Amino acid sequence: MRSQNAFEREPARRVFASEFRETRYQFKEGDDEKSPTYVLLPSGIRSNRVFIVGTLTERQRHGDQNLFYRGRVIDPTGTFFIMAGSYQPEAMQQLARIEPPVFVAVVGKPNLYMTPDGACLVSIRAESISVVDRETRDIWVLDTARDTLDRLDALGTTGDSRRAQEEYGTQPDIYRKIVYDALTQVQL
């Protein structure tokens, strides 16, 4: 039996860059400061953590006292921006050691930032980063395609997916085409 205080991690959702880039809706579940923060993905599921795989094409070190790293990860649909700093020391050290270009797997928290002019910048605060091979990337593409299609099939049937339709006006056919295009990049 699990204790009520047991720490349970949210599942990391697989999401393509093109969908993640469209994410604009963020909310907290609960009132206290430790309550988890979620984003609502356009395909209709809430996410506190994401799992991505792609090619790390760029890595930059920033700051001296408040050292952090930024990276660019490309999947078959677009670009993710990742970062790791002093609050993610393990991920920061991992990112510091990786030389692009190389396939990587990243687990992290979605981060939305609204600029003063109203633009929304979407990134991932990395919790872990590992170098992987092309086969792992291709398997991730297949799994992410399946998960995305499943979410699109369920669109409008749950509270979160109805809210996603209201917030984003999600057009399933556009995302189905993105999935199809991503699958053409797989070499299994």
Secondary structure as UniProt FT lines:
FT   TURN            4..5
FT   STRAND          12..14
FT   HELIX           17..20
FT   TURN            21..22
FT   STRAND          25..28
FT   TURN            33..34
FT   STRAND          37..40
FT   TURN            42..43
FT   STRAND          46..47
FT   STRAND          49..62
FT   TURN            65..66
FT   STRAND          68..75
FT   TURN            76..77
FT   STRAND          78..85
FT   TURN            86..87
FT   HELIX           89..97
FT   STRAND          102..114
FT   TURN            116..117
FT   STRAND          120..131
FT   HELIX           134..153
FT   TURN            154..156
FT   HELIX           159..168
FT   HELIX           172..183
FT   TURN            184..185
//
